Amino acid sequence: MIVVMEKGATGPQIQHMVQRVEALGLKAHVIQGTERTVIAAIGEKRSETKEALASGPGVADVVPILAPYKVASREVKKEPTQVTAMRLKVGAGAVGIIAGPCSVENEEQILTTARAVRAAGATALRGGAFKPRTSPYSFQGLKDEGLKLLAMARKETGLAIVTEVMATEDVELVSEYADVLQVGARNMQNYRLLEAVGKAGRPVLLKRGPSATMEELLLAAEYILNEGNPHVMLCERGIRTFESHTRFTLPLATVPYLHHKTHLPIVVDPSHGTGHTYLVPDMAAASIAAGADGLILEVHPDPERALSDGYQSLNLPQFAETMAKCRAVAAALGKSV
């Protein structure tokens, strides 16, 4: 349930109610709104819980949370959340662009890409150091060396680094180098990993699984939020359907639907969502038109020679053209990219 504090509730009053919530065996999540503070009391409800909290100092109301996902729900926080990492801002009116290669291959490749995407307007660099591949014989990434190359690119360009973490034992290492931890589609329901990235405290980009429902995605985010990490971005990267004309089916209705259900920002991945370079620019612009708070795009200086996902990667001029198209759409909506 939600403990809604009165306007002007003092710090000691809020802290007192946090202690009261915890004394009842519930977990307290304090959420600061623009007008008032609410405390999400998460855990098993008892009949006397509402009465025990309603009489507290500075309390305006105590109301139940109807959604199965609690901290992610709009019932808890009406205002949209903005996630920031260095120059990257996603949500609450800001549209962030994350761009870079599927895999970090070598120093020249990652630095060339980083310089170009920054010049075109990206504020974060994506790049896989640890790569989950369907086949064990495919390129698995440079691992530790890839992380070091990403850090080198950040030092030169100032771009925030977004990279995937695949296992709980790698969270500490990847957190040393990355500004945003990406949880890939294959790991969306790896609950121990979700808890680990929640405890790490870094912003998290959580990708929807190819067969996951909206409720499952939001409950996966809840695992991260429940560890006290409010910096979660949800990513629509396409789902598996009967269609074969694209790699996945990219359902952009996800964006306004999630905005209705959650305060968390929504990022769209048109690269994985379509699997074809020629479709990415239009779907990127369509994502902005649908209200996306950010894009994550695969960009490579020479897609024909990419070690992974070259068939869906933009080259550097194509990325610049895509950015121009997205800026035009965003401007029509009163936003900036």
C-alpha positions, 0 to 999 in steps of 0.5 A: 500500500501507499502512505501518502504524506501531507504537503509540507511533511517534514523529514522527521515525520517521513523518517518516522513513518518509514520506521513505522512501516518497517516495524510492521514487517514491510519494506519502505520505499520513499518516493519524492514527488514534485508536490508531496512524498509517498512511502510504498509499503511493500510486503504481506498486508494485514487487516490492521496495517492501514489503521496502524499507518493512517494515524501517523504524523504528517500522513494524508492517506493510506491507499492500496496498490492494485497493480501486482508490480508495486514500486514501478506502478503509476499508483505509487508515483504519478510523475515520470522518472528520469534516469541519468548517467553522465550526459545521458538523460532518459525520461521526463521529457528527455529523449536519450540516444544510445548508439554503438556496435553490437560487439566491441571488436578492437580499439580502432572500431570502438573509438571511431564509432564513439567519435562519430555517434557523439558528433551526430548527437548520441549521449551514450555508447553501447558496446558488448564486451560479454556477448550472449550468442545462440551458438557457442561457436559465435564470437563471444566478445572481448570480455575484460579487454572490451570493458577497458576499450569502452572506458577508453572511449568514454574518457575521450568522448564523455559518452556514458557506457552502456554494456550488458552484464550476463552473470551475477559474478560479473556485476561487480567487474562490469560496474567498475567500467559501465555507467549503465548495466544492460540486462539482455532479453535472455536474462529478463527473468534471471531473478538473481541477476536482477537482484544483483544489478539492483544492489549494484546501484548503477542505472539499469537498462532492462530488455523485454524478453522475446516472449514476455508479457508486459506484466512480466517485464514490469515484475522483472523491473520490480526485482531491481526496484525492490533492492532500492535502485530506482534507476531503471529503464524498460526496453522494448526490443521486439517479440517473437511472433509468426511473422518472418519478414523481420527478425522480431516483431516490434510492437510500438503500442508498448510505449504508450501502454507502459507510460500509462502503467508505469513511471519508468522511462521506455527505450526502444531498440529498432535494430533488434526489433527489425533485424534489417538496417533499411527498416531501422531509421523509420522505426526509430522515428516511429518510436519517437512519435509513439512517445519513446524516452530513448533509443538504443541503436546498433552502429558500426563503421563497417557493418559488412565486416562486423563480427556480430549483427552487421545485417541490422547495424547502421553505418556512420552516415546512416546514423547521422541521417537517422538522428536528423529524422528523429530530431524532426519528429521530436521537434514536432512533439515539443521534445529534443533529441 
